[in-house]
Amino acid sequence: MLNAATDPLHQFQISRLIPLRINETLDLSVTNSVVFMGLAALAVIVCLGAAARGAMIPNRGQVAAEMMYEFIAKMLRSLAGEEGMRFFPYVFTIFVFILACNLIGMFPYAFTVTSHISVTLTLGLMSFLIVLTVGIARSGLGFFSRFVISGVPWALQPILIPIEIVSFFVRPFTLGVRLFGNMLAGHALLKVLAGFVGALGGLGALGVFAAIFPIIGVVAVTALEFLVAGLQAYVFALLTCLYLSEVVQDHHH
């Protein structure tokens, strides 16, 4: 049987640190997932708070914060226009939170919050509900006319309308699954490669020599995972901007 040292999925196990079960259906226990989400939020607050103080000569932290701010603002403005900038606080917050969770998960013995579908799906649902609420608030029941494709013969509408409805309401799942799948797969692969290093190292001189190859793999995958950590936060924010742009454009049309 696999133990904690060799099981690549053990690192994703949720543990109750402070048990607090109210009843059979309500469990308010503090878990490792809750702790690391709190750490990610605290890291964002501290880092951006320090950068917001400003200085005559900007330091590296301030420059990095300003670059992220301008990057998200430019992306949202280009996709949703000036009216879309109303949603900048949410998009920027979701971007830096996911980025912080992903990066913290790269530290040894840290818990990767975004490797759990319950977390990523909740984030996806938040973005989806904001888009749905804004769309209905601005367009009323006319919002649902988006599922009727203009220029298509009515004989095909009974086939296409259900497809459009499903593709729209599946968005939070695609947002959540994409983030969850990438973080889970990358960290599991790192654990497997690290396990190869330990196993080969115990086989003597030949094993130590052979362990060089999985070590190279660990270094390469680690570098790739840092890239994926930023890329997945960007993709999540980008898709959120795209979905928001649709309701803004519907409002203008």
N, C-alpha and C positions, 0 to 999 in steps of 0.2 A: 504494500500500500504506500501511496505517496504521503510524505509528511510535510510539515510547513516549510522545510528547507528546500524541498525538491518540487513541490506541487506549484505549477505556474499560476494556478487560480486562487491559491490561498491568500495572496496579497489583496484580493478583492473582497474578502470576507468582512462583513459588517459585524462589529463587536460592541456590545453594550458596556460602556464605561461607567455610567451611573444609571442603574436600573430604576425605572419609574413607570411601571405599568399600572394604570388606573383601573382598568377592567380588561375583559377579554378582547375588546375592540379598540380601546384607546391606550396607546403605548407612547409615553412621552420621554422614554429613556434617552439619555445623552449617549450617542454612539460615536465611533471614530469618524464616521462620515460627517456628523454634525460639527465635531470639533474642527475638522479640516476645512469645512465650509466657513466656519467662523474665522479661522486663521486666514483664509483667502480674503474674506471681506475686510478683516483688520489690516492685512497687508496693503490692500488697495487704498483704504482710508488713510493709513499712515503715509504711504508713498506719495499719493496724490496730494494729501494735505501738506506735506513738506514741500512738494514742488509748487503748490499754489502760493506759498509765501513769497516767492519771487526773490530775486537778488539782482544787484547791479550787473554782475557777471554770472550768467546762468551756468549752473553746474550740470553734470551729466544727467542727474535725475530729472531736473527741470526740463532739459532739452528733450529727454525721452518722453516725458509726459506731454509736452507741447506737440511733439511729433505724432503721438497717438491721437491727441485731441484733433489736430488738423487732418489727420488721415481719415478718421471716422466722419468728421464734419464734411470733408470733401466728398467722400463716398456717398453719404446720405443726401447731400445737396445735389450731386450729379444724377442720382437715381430718382429722388422724390421732389426735387426743387426746393425753393425757399420755404414753402408751406410744410414740407416734410421735416424741416429743422425743428419743428415743435416736438418731434419724437427723439431728438438728439440725446437728451438725458437718459432715456431708457436704452437706446442702442449702445451708447458709450458705456453705460453701466454693465450691460450684459456682456459686452466685449471684454472689458477689463476683468470682470469676475471670472468668466470662463478661462481667460488667459492666466489669471492668477491660480486658479484651481489646477490647470494643466501643468504649469511650471512647478508648483509646490509638489505635485505628484511625482516629479522627476527626482526629488531628493530621496536618498536611501531611507527605507523604513517609513516613508511618508505614505499616506493613503490618497489614492487618486479618486477624487470625488466624481469626476466626469466619466469614470469607467463603469458607473452604475446607471442602468436605463431609467430607474425611478427618478434620478436627479435630472438627467438630460431630457427625459420626456416632459418633466415639469417645466423646464426652461422652454422647451418647444411649445408647450401648451400656453405658457404666458405670452409668448410672441403671437401665437395664433389668435388667442382671445382678444388681445389688443387690436389686432388687424380686423377681426370680425366685429368687435364693438364699434370701432371707429367707422368701419364701412357702413354698418346699419345706422349709426347715429347721423352720418352725413347724407346717405342716400335713401334711408328708410327701407321699405320693402322692395324698392327698386334695385337694391343691392343684389338681390337674388336673380335679377334678370341677366347677370353676368354668365349664368350657366347656359343661357340660350345663345348659340353661336349665330351671329348675323351672317347672311349670305349663304347659309346652308339650307338646302331644301327641307321642308317640314317633315318629309317622310323619313329623314335621317335623324331628326331631333330626338325621337324616343331612344335612339341608340347613343347619341352623343351627350345628351344632357346627364344621364347617370354617370358617364365617364368623367364629365367635368365636375360633377358633385363629389365623386370619390377622390379625384385628383386634388380638389381643394381641401377637403376635410382630412386628407391623409398627410397634409403638410407638417403638423406637429410631430407626427411619428417619424417622418423622414428627417426632420431636424434633429430629433432626439437620437434616433438609431445611428445616424451618420457620426455624430460626436461620440456616442457610446462605443460604437464598433471600432473606430480608429484608435481610441485610447486603450480599450481593452486588448486589442490585438497587439499593439506595439509593446505594451508592458508585459504581456504574456510571453512574447518573443524574447524580450530582454531576459526574463527569468529563465527561459529554456536555455538560451545561450550561456548564461551565467552558470547554470547547472552543468552544462557540458564542460566548462572550465574546471569546476570542482571535481567532476568525475574523472577527467583525464589527468588532472594533477596528482591523483592518487595512484596512478599506474606506473610510476617510476619515471626515469629520464625520458623515455620515448613518449610517455604520456604528457610530460611537461612540454616537450617540443611540439607535440600535436595540439596542445592547448593554446598555442599562439593563434591559431586560426579562429577559434571561437572568441578569443579576446579581441581580435581585430573586428569580428562581427559585432561584439558588444559595443565597442567604441563607435562603429559606423551606425548601428541602430540607435544608440544614445543620441548621436548628433541628429539623426533623422527625426527622432522623437521630439527633440527641442523644436525642430522646424514644424513638425506636425502640431505641436502644442499651440504655436502661434497661428498656423494655417487654419486649424479647426475653429479657433476663436474668430478669425477673420471670416471664414465661410458662414458661420452661424450669424454674424452681424450682417454680412452681405445679403444673405437670403431674407433676413428680417427687413432690411431696407427695401429689397425688391417687393416683398409682400406689402409693405407700407406704401410703396409708390403706386401700387395698383389701386388702393382705396383712395389715394389722393387724386389720381388721374380720373377715376370713376366720378369723383366729386366734381371735377372740372367739366367732364363731359356730360 
